[in-house]
Amino acid sequence: MDVRQGDVHALPLEDHSVDRARIDRVLHLVADPTAALAELRRVLRPTGRAVLAQPDWETLAVDPGSVATNLAFNRFVCDRIVPNPVIGRQLARIAADVGLTVTSIEADVQLLHDFTTADELLGLTRNAHRAVEAGRLTRRAADTWLADLATGPFLAAFTLFRVTVSAA
Ligand SMILES: C[S@@+](CC[C@H](N)C(=O)[O-])C[C@H]1O[C@@H](n2cnc3c(N)ncnc32)[C@H](O)[C@@H]1O
């Protein structure tokens, strides 16, 4: 197997050299998702196909705890933490814009039932503390919300978009 590391905006691959590709939870972090998908288009063979998967951070719903704090947390994360928080819902449109053919669009709700796992994956504690430091949540609201979430039963849900594309 040939493993190469590179920036998704400038893949170390020849034009039209790739049969299958997967971009899974990367595009929310990158500087220019449109350029990254154009780069995917460049490296795919005419028969090439790819699957793209991205969550939508605006849709994060957690329970128990204050809904208002949940919404304020989401707003802060989307404004200040995740560079492209709603890239999931934008994937198909941007893929078509760069010349890829969209062959399917799916949206699933991902569920997490364990606070510790959700906290690791979603940064609930870390980002709530950042929101306090940024003046976007009061210390009291953040501490109460996190304490409520840590008192089970817990549930977190968010939408995950999956788009398949072909280069043809
Ligand atoms: C949430 S992880 C994705 C995990 C992985 N795709 C998987 O399926 O488990 C995000 C990954 O995106 C990578 N990443 C962020 N910016 C990137 C860029 N400009 N080019 C390539 N990779 C990038 C990070 O290094 C990190 O490994």
The ligand as a Gaussian input file, in Angstrom:
#p B3LYP/6-31G(d) Opt

LIG

0 1
 C      -11.985000      14.703000      12.673000
 S      -10.503000      14.171000      11.922000
 C      -11.079000      13.134000      10.627000
 C      -10.886000      11.746000      10.923000
 C      -10.753000      10.770000       9.770000
 N      -11.082000      11.294000       8.477000
 C      -11.595000       9.581000      10.063000
 O      -12.341000       9.132000       9.198000
 O      -11.528000       9.077000      11.201000
 C       -9.975000      15.567000      10.980000
 C       -8.707000      15.320000      10.197000
 O       -8.586000      16.336000       9.205000
 C       -7.207000      16.567000       9.005000
 N       -7.040000      17.855000       8.320000
 C       -7.355000      19.086000       8.760000
 N       -7.045000      20.009000       7.846000
 C       -6.520000      19.353000       6.769000
 C       -6.013000      19.749000       5.506000
 N       -5.968000      21.036000       5.159000
 N       -5.557000      18.800000       4.673000
 C       -5.597000      17.483000       5.024000
 N       -6.076000      17.044000       6.205000
 C       -6.526000      17.963000       7.071000
 C       -6.650000      16.545000      10.416000
 O       -5.279000      16.300000      10.396000
 C       -7.426000      15.392000      11.038000
 O       -6.722000      14.201000      10.896000

